[in-house]
Amino acid sequence: MERRDLEIFLTLAQELHFGRTAERLHVTQARVSQSVKHLERRIGTALFERTSRRVALTPVGRQLLEDVRPGYEAIRAGLARAAAAGRGLAEPLRVGFTSPLAGELVLTAATLYGESHPAAGEVSLHETPLCDPLTSLREGELDLLLAQYPVIEADLSTGPVLISDTRVLAVSTRHPFARRSSVRLDDLATEKLLSLSGRVPAYWLDHLLPRTTPDGRTVERGTAATTRQELLALVGAGRGVHPTAAHEVRYHARPNIAYVPISDAPPLQYGLTWRTATETSRTRAFAQAAAEVVRRGNGPGNVCAECR
């Protein structure tokens, strides 16, 4: 199998769209189609189901994806490390984060990691978009990601919970809830929950935005936003409400938004995740440094008390 054919297969398996695959790889759609047909002829069966409306992996395609992606990622990472060594450099350990509090913890952990492993190279920080939290990790642009849990992906590993935070409901200051000291999950049945669009795992959204209340009523989802600033603008305009972590109050205070505690909601939790196939001693060492920061109580507020 040619490397380019494998790259096209893996990208199409992720995008499930010939046009987007061609755009990402800077080739023509005809080249993508030709590569897939060549691969299917070699294997002897279809890897994708194609209709005018959708593209989906066949069972054989899903199995091939599970079998080859870990090895491909390991080869890419190995080549990158070899190139860095050839230049006499230790490439930075690239760590992403999805919230301001997570960013603070990453910075504190990076300091301890550098002190404990002075020859391991620098740590570079990268904010990951809410609408696409895992792609940068999967594509090798990040080595680790401190993100909201749960992360339930066959190709990704996770560490212990590092941050555990209570939930609040972001509402417009004109909303009746803004005058209350707290709300309950059952109250969400009367509201539209602002959602997130993009490549956000469905289970992640369901954990953040419940589809039903504890008493069994349906919770409506309203407008979908792609960034935190879009969400806040919509909340402030009274277009809907949004459950979030309590630490957002101090990082994203706005004069037209009130944050009301949700008294009976489970906490939102955050931790490190990384690609299983490309786990290295450096990723393990950074994960240990982050856990040690939490254990010592040296991190920002809202870290997981059970980990100390």
Secondary structure, 3 states (H helix, E strand, C coil): CCHHHHHHHHHHHHHCCHHHHHHHHCCCHHHHHHHHHHHHHHHCCCCEEECCCCEEECHHHHHHHHHHHHHHHHHHHHHHHHHHHHCCCCCCEEEEECCHHHHHHHHHHHHHHHHHCCCCCCEEEEECCCCCCCHHHHCCCCCEEEEECCCCCCCEEEEEEEEEECEEEEEECCCHHHHCCCECHHHHHHCEEEEECCCCCHHHHHHHCCCECCCCCECEEEEEECCHHHHHHHHHCCCCEEEEECCHHHHCCCCCEEEEEECCCCCEEEEEEEEHHHCCHHHHHHHHHHHHHHHHCCCCCCECHHHC
